[in-house]
Amino acid sequence: MKTEWPEVWKVRLGPELEISLPLTNLGGGLYIYSFDMTGEAEWNRVAAKSLTQKLAKYDFYSFVTVQTKSSGLTQAISGSVRSYLELRKSHKGFMREPKHITVRSITTEEDQELWIGGEKYEEFVGKKLCFIDDVVSTGGTVDSVLAMAKEIGFEVSVIACVLTEGEKRTEYRGIPLVSLDHIPLPGVIGCD
C-alpha cells in the first residue's frame, strides 16, 4: 500500500509559533520533513523558552550540543550558565589533548567526526549535562554524544530536542527525553 505524504508538515515550537516543514527528497527517494534552525533567531528563541519550561524539573549543570544545527538553540537556552560544551565536526590546531569519535546521521551521506579539546571539556568532567539537539530521529547523534560523555567523563542526565522524528520518544536508552513536537519519517517514497 502506498502512503501519500502531505507536501508540508506543521509543528508547534511554542504556544505562539507554528511553522511548516517541507517534504524534502534527500536523494535516492529518501524523504524527510526538513527542519533547519540555523539562522532562525525567532525559532531558536521560542523553542529555547518552551524547552526551558519543560526542563525545569531536571537536575543538570549545563548543556552539551553538536555543531552546527543546534548551536543557536543552545546559545538561546543557555541563559544563566557560564559556559556549555559544543562538540565540533573537525579537529582544530588549537585543541589541547583533543578527544574525538565518529558519528553517523540520516541527514549526512558520510561518517562525520566529533572533536573537543581539553581546554573546553575539563570544566564538565564529572558533571551532569543536558544534551540539546534539533531533532532526535534514529538516535545516531545521541549515541555519539553518549560515547563522547564516556570518553570525557560527564553524564547526560536529560535530552532536550525540538522535534522527535519517526518514533515518538520520552526517553532514550533510559535517559529522559523532552521535546516540543513530533514529525513522521516518510523514508523511501515511490518504490512500491
Backbone as JSON, one array per atom type, in Angstrom:
{
  "sequence": "MKTEWPEVWKVRLGPELEISLPLTNLGGGLYIYSFDMTGEAEWNRVAAKSLTQKLAKYDFYSFVTVQTKSSGLTQAISGSVRSYLELRKSHKGFMREPKHITVRSITTEEDQELWIGGEKYEEFVGKKLCFIDDVVSTGGTVDSVLAMAKEIGFEVSVIACVLTEGEKRTEYRGIPLVSLDHIPLPGVIGCD",
  "N": [[0.84, -1.17, 0.0], [0.64, 2.17, -0.89], [1.76, 5.08, 0.71], [0.53, 8.33, 1.01], [2.09, 11.35, 1.45], [1.74, 14.54, 3.01], [2.64, 17.68, 1.45], [3.68, 19.57, 3.17], [4.44, 19.67, 6.68], [3.09, 20.6, 9.7], [4.4, 22.03, 12.66], [4.61, 22.85, 16.14], [6.41, 25.22, 17.92], [6.12, 26.64, 20.15], [3.51, 28.15, 22.16], [2.75, 30.33, 20.63], [3.86, 30.02, 18.1], [3.76, 28.39, 15.13], [5.12, 26.4, 12.6], [5.76, 25.51, 9.14], [6.99, 22.61, 7.65], [8.79, 21.58, 4.85], [8.29, 18.73, 2.7], [11.01, 16.86, 1.79], [13.31, 15.6, -0.58], [16.04, 13.67, 0.05], [17.63, 12.41, -1.69], [17.85, 9.55, -3.79], [15.25, 8.83, -3.38], [14.71, 9.01, -0.67], [12.9, 10.53, 1.78], [12.34, 13.31, 3.98], [10.85, 15.47, 6.46], [11.94, 18.58, 6.25], [13.83, 20.35, 8.61], [15.49, 23.02, 9.64], [17.21, 24.87, 11.8], [19.25, 26.72, 11.69], [20.25, 30.05, 11.68], [17.66, 30.91, 12.18], [16.48, 32.96, 14.17], [14.11, 33.65, 15.65], [12.76, 31.16, 15.83], [14.64, 29.73, 17.35], [14.69, 31.26, 19.76], [11.99, 31.0, 20.68], [11.71, 28.19, 20.85], [13.72, 27.66, 22.73], [12.68, 28.94, 25.0], [10.34, 27.41, 25.42], [11.45, 24.82, 25.8], [13.02, 25.3, 28.08], [11.07, 25.6, 30.06], [10.05, 22.98, 30.12], [12.29, 21.63, 31.02], [12.66, 22.35, 33.63], [12.25, 20.67, 35.85], [14.39, 18.94, 35.91], [17.71, 17.89, 36.88], [20.74, 19.3, 36.17], [24.02, 20.43, 35.28], [24.93, 21.98, 33.09], [24.91, 22.4, 29.51], [25.29, 20.29, 26.58], [26.07, 20.11, 23.16], [25.98, 19.5, 19.57], [27.83, 20.86, 16.95], [26.35, 22.09, 13.99], [23.73, 22.73, 13.67], [22.25, 22.9, 16.05], [23.39, 24.91, 17.47], [22.54, 27.64, 17.7], [20.16, 27.29, 19.14], [21.15, 26.19, 21.52], [22.72, 28.3, 22.44], [20.67, 30.15, 22.89], [19.17, 28.87, 24.9], [20.94, 28.61, 26.97], [21.18, 30.7, 28.76], [21.59, 31.38, 31.99], [23.86, 29.87, 32.55], [27.44, 29.54, 32.86], [29.06, 28.52, 30.83], [28.86, 26.23, 28.04], [29.15, 22.96, 26.52], [30.29, 22.45, 23.33], [30.44, 20.28, 20.78], [32.67, 19.87, 18.13], [32.83, 19.48, 14.51], [35.19, 19.01, 13.29], [38.77, 18.66, 13.6], [40.72, 21.06, 15.31], [43.63, 23.06, 15.27], [44.26, 24.38, 17.65], [43.28, 22.87, 19.7], [43.72, 21.33, 22.8], [44.93, 18.3, 23.97], [42.9, 16.73, 22.52], [39.75, 14.97, 22.19], [38.01, 12.54, 20.27], [35.33, 11.14, 18.26], [33.48, 8.99, 15.97], [30.65, 9.71, 13.93], [27.35, 8.97, 12.72], [24.7, 10.13, 10.79], [21.27, 10.45, 9.69], [20.91, 12.54, 7.93], [23.3, 13.04, 6.69], [25.6, 11.88, 4.24], [28.05, 10.64, 4.63], [30.26, 9.27, 7.18], [30.9, 11.27, 10.05], [33.17, 13.14, 12.11], [33.41, 13.9, 15.58], [34.82, 16.36, 17.63], [36.59, 17.61, 20.49], [38.42, 19.81, 22.51], [40.62, 19.57, 25.38], [40.79, 21.98, 26.76], [38.25, 22.92, 26.62], [36.57, 20.85, 27.58], [37.36, 20.17, 30.19], [36.11, 21.5, 32.38], [33.68, 20.19, 32.57], [33.96, 17.58, 33.34], [32.83, 14.89, 35.25], [30.36, 16.04, 35.66], [26.74, 16.5, 35.37], [25.02, 16.78, 32.36], [22.77, 18.39, 30.06], [21.77, 17.22, 27.01], [21.4, 18.95, 24.03], [19.53, 19.03, 21.09], [18.41, 19.48, 17.69], [16.68, 17.7, 16.29], [15.68, 14.46, 17.22], [16.05, 11.44, 15.82], [16.89, 8.66, 14.53], [18.65, 8.24, 16.57], [21.36, 8.26, 16.29], [23.07, 10.54, 16.59], [22.67, 11.08, 19.3], [23.73, 8.74, 20.41], [26.42, 9.1, 19.71], [27.09, 11.34, 21.24], [26.73, 10.26, 23.76], [28.78, 8.38, 23.71], [30.96, 10.12, 23.6], [30.59, 11.34, 26.07], [31.22, 9.24, 27.79], [33.91, 8.91, 27.1], [35.02, 11.38, 27.89], [34.05, 11.77, 30.48], [31.64, 12.8, 31.57], [28.12, 12.98, 32.41], [25.12, 12.4, 30.63], [22.2, 13.57, 31.63], [19.68, 14.26, 30.87], [17.85, 14.63, 27.82], [17.13, 17.08, 25.45], [15.16, 18.1, 22.84], [13.94, 19.77, 19.9], [12.22, 18.51, 18.08], [10.97, 15.17, 17.81], [11.51, 12.47, 15.58], [10.05, 10.14, 13.39], [9.99, 7.72, 15.42], [8.06, 8.3, 18.27], [9.28, 9.58, 21.26], [9.94, 9.51, 24.78], [12.02, 8.94, 26.25], [15.44, 7.89, 25.93], [17.5, 5.23, 25.72], [17.11, 4.86, 28.45], [17.39, 7.44, 29.42], [15.75, 10.43, 30.28], [13.8, 12.16, 27.83], [12.88, 15.2, 26.49], [10.67, 16.96, 24.37], [9.3, 19.22, 21.89], [7.52, 18.8, 19.79], [6.48, 16.5, 17.19], [7.53, 14.78, 14.23], [6.74, 12.81, 11.35], [8.69, 10.2, 9.76], [8.98, 9.92, 6.59], [10.61, 8.35, 4.88], [11.6, 6.07, 2.31], [10.06, 6.86, -0.65], [7.81, 6.12, -3.26], [8.71, 3.72, -4.24], [7.19, 1.49, -4.57]],
  "CA": [[0.0, 0.0, 0.0], [1.42, 3.39, -1.0], [1.35, 6.14, 1.62], [0.64, 9.69, 0.48], [2.54, 12.28, 2.47], [1.46, 15.94, 2.66], [3.8, 18.45, 0.99], [4.24, 20.24, 4.34], [4.01, 19.15, 7.99], [3.1, 21.72, 10.65], [4.84, 21.75, 14.03], [4.49, 23.97, 17.07], [7.61, 25.43, 18.71], [5.64, 27.3, 21.37], [2.08, 28.45, 22.03], [2.52, 31.38, 19.63], [4.61, 29.83, 16.86], [3.62, 27.16, 14.35], [5.85, 26.52, 11.33], [5.51, 24.46, 8.16], [8.21, 21.98, 7.18], [8.57, 20.99, 3.52], [8.7, 17.36, 2.4], [12.24, 17.05, 1.04], [14.0, 14.4, -1.06], [17.47, 13.71, 0.34], [18.3, 11.65, -2.74], [17.53, 8.13, -3.83], [13.87, 8.63, -2.95], [14.59, 9.11, 0.79], [12.25, 11.8, 2.12], [12.16, 13.76, 5.36], [10.32, 16.83, 6.6], [13.17, 19.33, 6.51], [13.8, 21.29, 9.72], [16.83, 23.59, 9.77], [17.11, 26.03, 12.69], [20.38, 27.65, 11.56], [19.86, 31.4, 11.26], [16.26, 31.2, 12.52], [16.55, 33.53, 15.52], [12.82, 33.54, 16.34], [12.54, 29.74, 16.13], [15.53, 29.37, 18.45], [14.23, 31.92, 20.99], [10.73, 30.41, 21.12], [11.97, 26.81, 21.24], [14.5, 27.7, 23.97], [11.76, 29.27, 26.09], [9.47, 26.25, 25.64], [12.24, 23.73, 26.37], [13.41, 25.7, 29.43], [9.94, 25.27, 30.94], [9.97, 21.52, 30.25], [13.49, 21.13, 31.69], [12.73, 22.9, 34.99], [12.25, 19.63, 36.88], [15.57, 18.08, 35.77], [18.94, 18.36, 37.51], [21.94, 19.26, 35.34], [24.96, 21.54, 35.48], [24.99, 22.81, 31.89], [24.44, 21.79, 28.28], [26.21, 19.8, 25.56], [25.43, 20.05, 21.84], [26.84, 19.22, 18.43], [27.82, 21.9, 15.94], [26.04, 23.5, 13.93], [22.29, 22.96, 13.61], [21.68, 23.19, 17.37], [24.22, 25.92, 18.14], [21.71, 28.8, 18.05], [19.23, 26.87, 20.19], [21.91, 26.03, 22.76], [23.06, 29.66, 22.88], [19.44, 30.78, 23.39], [18.69, 28.21, 26.12], [21.98, 28.55, 27.99], [20.83, 31.74, 29.73], [22.35, 31.71, 33.19], [25.07, 29.06, 32.76], [28.69, 30.23, 32.5], [29.5, 28.0, 29.53], [28.33, 24.93, 27.67], [30.07, 22.16, 25.73], [29.87, 22.32, 21.93], [31.3, 19.35, 20.06], [32.94, 20.33, 16.76], [32.85, 18.44, 13.48], [36.53, 18.84, 12.74], [39.89, 18.93, 14.5], [41.31, 22.4, 15.21], [45.0, 23.05, 15.76], [44.37, 24.92, 19.0], [42.72, 21.94, 20.69], [44.7, 20.71, 23.69], [44.53, 16.95, 24.34], [41.55, 16.53, 21.99], [39.05, 13.68, 22.13], [37.13, 12.51, 19.1], [34.59, 9.93, 17.94], [32.86, 9.01, 14.65], [29.2, 9.88, 14.0], [26.56, 8.72, 11.51], [23.38, 10.76, 10.88], [20.49, 10.18, 8.48], [20.95, 13.69, 7.03], [24.61, 13.14, 6.06], [25.91, 10.66, 3.5], [29.28, 10.01, 5.1], [30.57, 9.38, 8.6], [31.49, 12.53, 10.49], [33.88, 13.03, 13.38], [33.18, 14.93, 16.58], [36.06, 16.69, 18.33], [36.56, 18.63, 21.55], [39.72, 19.94, 23.18], [40.62, 19.56, 26.84], [40.56, 23.33, 27.28], [36.79, 23.1, 26.65], [35.81, 19.82, 28.31], [37.81, 19.94, 31.57], [35.12, 22.03, 33.32], [32.47, 19.37, 32.6], [34.26, 16.22, 33.82], [32.11, 14.56, 36.47], [29.11, 16.81, 35.76], [25.54, 16.1, 34.63], [24.72, 17.74, 31.3], [21.59, 18.21, 29.23], [22.11, 17.22, 25.59], [20.47, 19.73, 23.22], [19.55, 18.7, 19.67], [17.25, 19.98, 16.97], [15.79, 16.57, 16.02], [16.15, 13.12, 17.56], [15.4, 10.53, 14.89], [17.36, 7.29, 14.71], [19.44, 8.19, 17.79], [22.79, 8.21, 15.97], [23.79, 11.66, 17.21], [22.63, 10.87, 20.76], [24.72, 7.69, 20.71], [27.77, 9.66, 19.61], [27.31, 12.2, 22.41], [26.89, 9.34, 24.9], [30.14, 7.83, 23.61], [31.87, 11.2, 23.99], [30.42, 11.51, 27.51], [32.02, 8.18, 28.42], [35.31, 9.21, 26.81], [35.45, 12.55, 28.65], [33.73, 11.58, 31.89], [30.46, 13.5, 32.05], [26.89, 12.2, 32.3], [23.96, 13.03, 30.03], [21.12, 13.24, 32.56], [18.42, 14.52, 30.17], [17.99, 15.02, 26.42], [16.1, 18.03, 25.05], [15.18, 18.37, 21.41], [12.75, 20.47, 19.42], [11.33, 17.53, 17.48], [11.32, 13.77, 17.61], [11.18, 12.11, 14.2], [9.86, 8.71, 13.23], [9.47, 7.15, 16.66], [7.81, 9.25, 19.36], [10.08, 9.15, 22.4], [10.01, 10.28, 26.02], [13.31, 8.54, 26.81], [16.36, 7.23, 25.01], [18.45, 4.41, 26.48], [16.87, 5.1, 29.87], [17.58, 8.85, 29.75], [14.55, 11.2, 29.92], [13.88, 12.99, 26.62], [11.78, 16.15, 26.35], [10.59, 17.55, 23.03], [8.19, 20.15, 21.71], [6.57, 18.28, 18.81], [6.9, 15.27, 16.53], [7.31, 14.68, 12.79], [6.95, 11.46, 10.84], [9.83, 9.97, 8.88], [8.4, 9.24, 5.42], [11.52, 7.33, 4.37], [11.66, 5.89, 0.87], [8.74, 7.08, -1.27], [7.73, 5.87, -4.69], [9.42, 2.49, -4.61], [6.24, 0.36, -4.43]],
  "C": [[0.89, 1.25, 0.0], [0.87, 4.45, -0.06], [1.55, 7.49, 0.95], [1.02, 10.62, 1.63], [2.22, 13.7, 2.06], [2.75, 16.67, 2.28], [4.46, 19.23, 2.13], [3.68, 19.58, 5.61], [4.14, 20.31, 8.97], [3.52, 21.24, 12.04], [4.74, 23.03, 14.84], [5.75, 24.03, 17.94], [7.3, 26.1, 20.05], [4.19, 27.66, 21.15], [1.79, 29.43, 20.9], [3.2, 31.14, 18.28], [4.43, 28.44, 16.27], [4.34, 27.39, 13.03], [5.52, 25.33, 10.44], [6.84, 23.93, 7.63], [7.95, 21.3, 5.84], [9.03, 19.53, 3.45], [9.87, 17.45, 1.43], [12.89, 15.72, 0.68], [15.49, 14.55, -0.79], [18.3, 13.01, -0.74], [17.94, 10.19, -2.65], [16.11, 7.82, -3.36], [13.65, 8.68, -1.45], [14.07, 10.5, 1.15], [12.21, 12.03, 3.62], [11.36, 15.06, 5.31], [11.48, 17.68, 7.1], [12.97, 20.39, 7.59], [15.22, 21.77, 9.97], [16.74, 24.89, 10.56], [18.25, 27.03, 12.52], [19.88, 28.98, 11.01], [18.45, 31.81, 11.62], [16.18, 31.69, 13.96], [15.24, 33.36, 16.28], [12.54, 32.08, 16.73], [13.37, 29.34, 17.36], [15.09, 29.98, 19.77], [12.98, 31.24, 21.55], [10.95, 28.98, 21.6], [12.76, 26.76, 22.56], [13.6, 27.99, 25.16], [10.88, 28.07, 26.44], [10.24, 25.1, 26.28], [12.68, 24.04, 27.8], [12.31, 25.35, 30.43], [9.86, 23.77, 31.17], [11.15, 20.94, 31.04], [13.58, 21.53, 33.16], [12.82, 21.82, 36.07], [13.49, 18.72, 36.85], [16.81, 18.73, 36.36], [20.11, 18.19, 36.54], [22.73, 20.54, 35.54], [24.96, 22.51, 34.31], [24.51, 21.97, 30.7], [25.6, 21.26, 27.44], [25.43, 19.73, 24.26], [26.47, 19.72, 20.79], [26.7, 20.36, 17.44], [27.07, 21.42, 14.7], [24.54, 23.71, 14.08], [21.65, 23.3, 14.95], [22.44, 24.28, 18.12], [23.39, 27.13, 18.58], [20.74, 28.48, 19.17], [19.96, 26.77, 21.53], [22.32, 27.4, 23.31], [21.83, 30.33, 23.51], [18.99, 30.18, 24.72], [19.68, 28.3, 27.27], [21.87, 29.63, 29.06], [21.81, 32.01, 30.84], [23.6, 30.86, 33.41], [26.3, 29.83, 32.27], [29.17, 29.82, 31.12], [28.81, 26.67, 29.28], [29.34, 24.25, 26.74], [29.52, 22.0, 24.32], [30.88, 21.45, 21.19], [31.44, 19.81, 18.62], [33.02, 19.16, 15.79], [34.2, 18.28, 12.81], [37.58, 19.18, 13.8], [40.4, 20.34, 14.24], [42.67, 22.36, 15.86], [45.16, 23.54, 17.18], [43.87, 23.98, 20.08], [43.84, 21.27, 21.48], [44.15, 19.36, 24.15], [43.11, 16.63, 23.84], [41.05, 15.08, 22.1], [38.21, 13.72, 20.88], [36.47, 11.14, 18.96], [33.99, 10.09, 16.55], [31.35, 8.96, 14.8], [28.56, 9.53, 12.67], [25.17, 9.32, 11.74], [22.6, 10.48, 9.6], [20.53, 11.34, 7.5], [22.32, 13.92, 6.41], [24.95, 11.81, 5.4], [27.11, 9.91, 4.06], [29.42, 10.12, 6.61], [31.18, 10.75, 8.88], [32.24, 12.27, 11.79], [33.45, 14.17, 14.29], [34.45, 15.1, 17.38], [35.79, 17.7, 19.44], [37.92, 18.62, 22.24], [39.57, 19.98, 24.69], [40.36, 20.92, 27.45], [39.06, 23.64, 27.38], [36.09, 22.09, 27.55], [36.19, 19.66, 29.77], [36.79, 20.38, 32.61], [33.95, 21.06, 33.54], [32.71, 17.93, 33.07], [33.56, 16.01, 35.16], [30.78, 15.26, 36.65], [27.97, 16.14, 34.99], [25.22, 17.19, 33.62], [23.42, 17.37, 30.61], [22.03, 18.27, 27.77], [21.01, 17.94, 24.82], [20.64, 19.34, 21.76], [18.32, 19.3, 18.99], [16.22, 18.87, 16.78], [16.44, 15.29, 16.52], [15.34, 12.16, 16.7], [15.84, 9.09, 15.18], [18.17, 7.12, 16.01], [20.94, 8.17, 17.54], [23.59, 9.32, 16.63], [23.8, 11.51, 18.73], [23.67, 9.84, 21.15], [26.14, 8.24, 20.67], [28.08, 10.57, 20.79], [27.48, 11.34, 23.66], [28.28, 8.71, 24.9], [31.17, 8.87, 24.02], [31.78, 11.45, 25.49], [31.26, 10.48, 28.27], [33.51, 8.46, 28.27], [35.85, 10.34, 27.7], [35.22, 12.37, 30.15], [32.64, 12.48, 32.41], [29.25, 12.6, 31.84], [25.82, 13.02, 31.58], [22.76, 12.61, 30.89], [19.74, 13.48, 31.95], [18.75, 14.95, 28.74], [16.84, 15.96, 26.1], [16.24, 18.29, 23.56], [13.89, 19.12, 21.03], [11.75, 19.46, 18.9], [11.87, 16.11, 17.64], [10.83, 13.43, 16.21], [11.08, 10.6, 14.1], [9.19, 8.12, 14.45], [9.26, 8.25, 17.7], [8.52, 8.72, 20.59], [9.89, 10.08, 23.59], [11.27, 9.88, 26.81], [14.13, 7.9, 25.71], [17.42, 6.53, 25.84], [18.36, 4.69, 27.99], [17.03, 6.54, 30.33], [16.3, 9.6, 29.38], [14.8, 12.08, 28.7], [12.65, 13.89, 26.59], [11.84, 16.75, 24.96], [9.37, 18.45, 22.97], [7.13, 19.62, 20.76], [7.19, 17.05, 18.14], [6.62, 15.37, 15.03], [7.49, 13.22, 12.37], [8.22, 11.4, 10.02], [9.33, 9.21, 7.68], [9.3, 8.14, 4.86], [11.52, 7.28, 2.85], [10.23, 5.97, 0.31], [8.84, 6.74, -2.75], [8.45, 4.63, -5.15], [8.5, 1.28, -4.46], [6.29, -0.55, -5.63]]
}
